Amino acid sequence: MRIDPMRTGLIFGFFLAAFHAGWALLVALGWAQKLMDFIFWAHFITPLYRIEPFEAARAAILIGFVFVAGAIMGWMAALLWNALAPNISR
């Protein structure tokens, strides 16, 4: 089975961008630090990091960069899949 590299790249990119947009929303709402403190606490780790105040420009850069990186990774994964997957004819 072959997969479309462009579609796969877009799906990976959108998925990662949506995940990071959710993180940016948590930062904007002021909930990110509490979430990180809980996650560290649940893993028996003393929190080392402090969440900085929300900045829209930084959030846009984060989401855009992650989308591009995800799209490239998805595209490369699809090319690798197509090269290595057995070709099954029907």
VOVEXNU-516796 format. One record per residue: residue in one letter; x, y, z of N, C-alpha, C in turn; residue number from 1. Coordinates in steps of 0.001 Angstrom, whole numbers. Example, Ala and Ser with C-alpha at 12.3 -4.5 7.8 and 13.67 -1.06 7.14 Angstrom:
# residues 2
+-----+---------+---------+---------+---------+---------+---------+---------+---------+---------+-----+
: res :     n.u :     n.v :     n.w :    ca.u :    ca.v :    ca.w :     c.u :     c.v :     c.w :   n :
+-----+---------+---------+---------+---------+---------+---------+---------+---------+---------+-----+
:   a :   13190 :   -5690 :    7800 :   12300 :   -4500 :    7800 :   13200 :   -3300 :    7800 :   1 :
:   s :   12850 :   -2250 :    7080 :   13670 :   -1060 :    7140 :   12900 :      30 :    7870 :   2 :
+-----+---------+---------+---------+---------+---------+---------+---------+---------+---------+-----+
//
This chain:
# residues 90
+-----+---------+---------+---------+---------+---------+---------+---------+---------+---------+-----+
: res :     n.u :     n.v :     n.w :    ca.u :    ca.v :    ca.w :     c.u :     c.v :     c.w :   n :
+-----+---------+---------+---------+---------+---------+---------+---------+---------+---------+-----+
:   m :     844 :   -1180 :       0 :       0 :       0 :       0 :     890 :    1245 :       0 :   1 :
:   r :     651 :    2117 :    -938 :    1396 :    3372 :   -1030 :     605 :    4482 :    -341 :   2 :
:   i :    1320 :    5424 :     245 :     663 :    6579 :     853 :    1189 :    7850 :     198 :   3 :
:   d :     350 :    8855 :     156 :     687 :   10121 :    -493 :    1583 :   10949 :     439 :   4 :
:   p :    2825 :   11216 :      25 :    3735 :   11972 :     893 :    3220 :   13370 :    1253 :   5 :
:   m :    2582 :   14052 :     296 :    2098 :   15402 :     573 :     988 :   15380 :    1625 :   6 :
:   r :      28 :   14471 :    1469 :   -1054 :   14374 :    2460 :    -525 :   13953 :    3820 :   7 :
:   t :     380 :   12997 :    3825 :     942 :   12522 :    5090 :    1688 :   13651 :    5787 :   8 :
:   g :    2449 :   14420 :    5019 :    3160 :   15566 :    5588 :    2206 :   16587 :    6178 :   9 :
:   l :    1135 :   16885 :    5443 :     157 :   17854 :    5954 :    -521 :   17350 :    7227 :  10 :
:   i :    -845 :   16061 :    7265 :   -1486 :   15499 :    8451 :    -556 :   15574 :    9652 :  11 :
:   f :     703 :   15154 :    9477 :    1676 :   15243 :   10574 :    1831 :   16699 :   11018 :  12 :
:   g :    1987 :   17606 :   10047 :    2166 :   19019 :   10368 :     993 :   19594 :   11132 :  13 :
:   f :    -220 :   19322 :   10662 :   -1411 :   19831 :   11346 :   -1557 :   19236 :   12738 :  14 :
:   f :   -1266 :   17941 :   12876 :   -1377 :   17302 :   14185 :    -419 :   17952 :   15188 :  15 :
:   l :     837 :   18092 :   14809 :    1803 :   18696 :   15724 :    1490 :   20160 :   15998 :  16 :
:   a :    1042 :   20882 :   14970 :     676 :   22286 :   15160 :    -519 :   22416 :   16100 :  17 :
:   a :   -1510 :   21539 :   15957 :   -2687 :   21583 :   16841 :   -2286 :   21296 :   18284 :  18 :
:   f :   -1408 :   20316 :   18474 :    -929 :   19994 :   19815 :    -247 :   21212 :   20442 :  19 :
:   h :     599 :   21884 :   19680 :    1309 :   23043 :   20208 :     401 :   24268 :   20338 :  20 :
:   a :    -615 :   24360 :   19505 :   -1599 :   25437 :   19678 :   -2352 :   25234 :   20994 :  21 :
:   g :   -2629 :   23976 :   21326 :   -3247 :   23675 :   22624 :   -2348 :   24089 :   23776 :  22 :
:   w :   -1052 :   23825 :   23626 :     -97 :   24243 :   24666 :     -87 :   25769 :   24782 :  23 :
:   a :     -58 :   26468 :   23656 :     -67 :   27935 :   23687 :   -1335 :   28453 :   24353 :  24 :
:   l :   -2460 :   27780 :   24124 :   -3706 :   28172 :   24777 :   -3610 :   27990 :   26291 :  25 :
:   l :   -3013 :   26875 :   26722 :   -2816 :   26664 :   28159 :   -1949 :   27763 :   28771 :  26 :
:   v :    -913 :   28164 :   28054 :     -51 :   29253 :   28545 :    -852 :   30547 :   28621 :  27 :
:   a :   -1621 :   30842 :   27567 :   -2415 :   32071 :   27532 :   -3449 :   32118 :   28655 :  28 :
:   l :   -4018 :   30961 :   28989 :   -5022 :   30912 :   30062 :   -4407 :   30897 :   31458 :  29 :
:   g :   -3084 :   30722 :   31527 :   -2416 :   30666 :   32816 :   -2477 :   29291 :   33472 :  30 :
:   w :   -2796 :   28267 :   32720 :   -2929 :   26911 :   33266 :   -1696 :   26048 :   33044 :  31 :
:   a :    -776 :   26485 :   32202 :     365 :   25649 :   31813 :    1272 :   25323 :   32996 :  32 :
:   q :    1544 :   26296 :   33850 :    2444 :   26041 :   34980 :    1844 :   25006 :   35928 :  33 :
:   k :     557 :   25125 :   36199 :     -94 :   24150 :   37076 :     -64 :   22752 :   36472 :  34 :
:   l :    -276 :   22654 :   35168 :    -222 :   21362 :   34496 :    1186 :   20771 :   34575 :  35 :
:   m :    2195 :   21587 :   34287 :    3577 :   21093 :   34349 :    3948 :   20683 :   35773 :  36 :
:   d :    3550 :   21475 :   36752 :    3827 :   21117 :   38147 :    3191 :   19775 :   38492 :  37 :
:   f :    1962 :   19544 :   38043 :    1295 :   18273 :   38308 :    2014 :   17116 :   37624 :  38 :
:   i :    2373 :   17307 :   36352 :    3042 :   16235 :   35603 :    4366 :   15867 :   36273 :  39 :
:   f :    5142 :   16868 :   36650 :    6401 :   16576 :   37340 :    6135 :   15881 :   38674 :  40 :
:   w :    5176 :   16380 :   39434 :    4845 :   15779 :   40727 :    4456 :   14313 :   40557 :  41 :
:   a :    3628 :   14017 :   39550 :    3167 :   12652 :   39322 :    4305 :   11711 :   38924 :  42 :
:   h :    5381 :   12280 :   38395 :    6532 :   11472 :   37992 :    7662 :   11532 :   39025 :  43 :
:   f :    7349 :   12032 :   40223 :    8320 :   12102 :   41315 :    9523 :   12973 :   40955 :  44 :
:   i :    9262 :   14082 :   40263 :   10312 :   14998 :   39832 :   10038 :   16368 :   40440 :  45 :
:   t :   11068 :   17000 :   40957 :   10936 :   18370 :   41438 :   10909 :   19293 :   40223 :  46 :
:   p :    9877 :   20127 :   40088 :    9792 :   21010 :   38916 :   11003 :   21940 :   38822 :  47 :
:   l :   11596 :   21975 :   37642 :   12769 :   22812 :   37411 :   12461 :   24011 :   36525 :  48 :
:   y :   11349 :   23962 :   35830 :   11056 :   24959 :   34807 :    9932 :   25877 :   35233 :  49 :
:   r :   10004 :   27106 :   34744 :    8970 :   28101 :   34997 :    8404 :   28531 :   33652 :  50 :
:   i :    7101 :   28492 :   33514 :    6443 :   28888 :   32275 :    6420 :   30414 :   32208 :  51 :
:   e :    6891 :   30941 :   31106 :    6929 :   32396 :   30928 :    5563 :   32923 :   30491 :  52 :
:   p :    5365 :   34230 :   30599 :    4084 :   34809 :   30169 :    3849 :   34590 :   28671 :  53 :
:   f :    2582 :   34537 :   28298 :    2191 :   34309 :   26911 :    2573 :   35490 :   26038 :  54 :
:   e :    3092 :   35189 :   24850 :    3352 :   36192 :   23819 :    2821 :   35636 :   22504 :  55 :
:   a :    1905 :   36353 :   21883 :    1259 :   35871 :   20656 :    2268 :   35608 :   19536 :  56 :
:   a :    3255 :   36485 :   19384 :    4240 :   36304 :   18307 :    5048 :   35022 :   18519 :  57 :
:   r :    5451 :   34759 :   19759 :    6196 :   33528 :   20043 :    5334 :   32306 :   19807 :  58 :
:   a :    4059 :   32393 :   20170 :    3146 :   31272 :   19941 :    3004 :   31004 :   18445 :  59 :
:   a :    2888 :   32061 :   17639 :    2768 :   31899 :   16193 :    4028 :   31275 :   15607 :  60 :
:   i :    5194 :   31707 :   16084 :    6456 :   31135 :   15615 :    6528 :   29658 :   15986 :  61 :
:   l :    6173 :   29326 :   17225 :    6180 :   27936 :   17673 :    5278 :   27075 :   16801 :  62 :
:   i :    4053 :   27512 :   16608 :    3079 :   26720 :   15849 :    3504 :   26593 :   14385 :  63 :
:   g :    3973 :   27673 :   13791 :    4421 :   27629 :   12405 :    5630 :   26728 :   12209 :  64 :
:   f :    6612 :   26857 :   13098 :    7816 :   26037 :   12997 :    7485 :   24561 :   13155 :  65 :
:   v :    6642 :   24245 :   14131 :    6287 :   22850 :   14380 :    5484 :   22291 :   13203 :  66 :
:   f :    4623 :   23108 :   12592 :    3892 :   22641 :   11416 :    4855 :   22272 :   10290 :  67 :
:   v :    5801 :   23146 :   10003 :    6762 :   22885 :    8921 :    7599 :   21650 :    9237 :  68 :
:   a :    8103 :   21553 :   10464 :    8907 :   20393 :   10852 :    8086 :   19109 :   10752 :  69 :
:   g :    6853 :   19134 :   11211 :    5984 :   17960 :   11130 :    5668 :   17579 :    9695 :  70 :
:   a :    5450 :   18586 :    8854 :    5161 :   18312 :    7446 :    6360 :   17651 :    6770 :  71 :
:   i :    7551 :   18133 :    7071 :    8763 :   17536 :    6497 :    8941 :   16109 :    7003 :  72 :
:   m :    8745 :   15899 :    8290 :    8887 :   14545 :    8844 :    7839 :   13596 :    8257 :  73 :
:   g :    6601 :   14052 :    8122 :    5553 :   13217 :    7542 :    5834 :   12885 :    6088 :  74 :
:   w :    6310 :   13868 :    5342 :    6661 :   13665 :    3942 :    7787 :   12632 :    3825 :  75 :
:   m :    8823 :   12789 :    4664 :    9938 :   11842 :    4640 :    9493 :   10444 :    5071 :  76 :
:   a :    8629 :   10356 :    6068 :    8125 :    9058 :    6533 :    7339 :    8366 :    5425 :  77 :
:   a :    6527 :    9127 :    4690 :    5749 :    8541 :    3593 :    6667 :    8053 :    2474 :  78 :
:   l :    7687 :    8824 :    2157 :    8636 :    8385 :    1128 :    9348 :    7105 :    1564 :  79 :
:   l :    9742 :    7062 :    2819 :   10401 :    5868 :    3346 :    9441 :    4679 :    3327 :  80 :
:   w :    8209 :    4897 :    3744 :    7193 :    3833 :    3722 :    7022 :    3301 :    2297 :  81 :
:   n :    6866 :    4207 :    1349 :    6652 :    3798 :     -31 :    7858 :    3052 :    -595 :  82 :
:   a :    9051 :    3410 :    -145 :   10255 :    2737 :    -636 :   10422 :    1351 :     -30 :  83 :
:   l :    9996 :    1183 :    1228 :   10249 :     -65 :    1934 :    9062 :   -1011 :    2003 :  84 :
:   a :    7853 :    -492 :    1852 :    6658 :   -1333 :    1956 :    6568 :   -2254 :     733 :  85 :
:   p :    6144 :   -3495 :     941 :    5994 :   -4384 :    -215 :    4888 :   -3874 :   -1127 :  86 :
:   n :    5146 :   -3968 :   -2427 :    4136 :   -3532 :   -3408 :    3161 :   -4680 :   -3639 :  87 :
:   i :    1932 :   -4454 :   -3238 :     895 :   -5471 :   -3372 :     -39 :   -5033 :   -4498 :  88 :
:   s :    -124 :   -5828 :   -5519 :   -1012 :   -5530 :   -6644 :   -2333 :   -6255 :   -6449 :  89 :
:   r :   -3406 :   -5588 :   -6792 :   -4733 :   -6197 :   -6701 :   -5312 :   -6332 :   -8065 :  90 :
+-----+---------+---------+---------+---------+---------+---------+---------+---------+---------+-----+
//
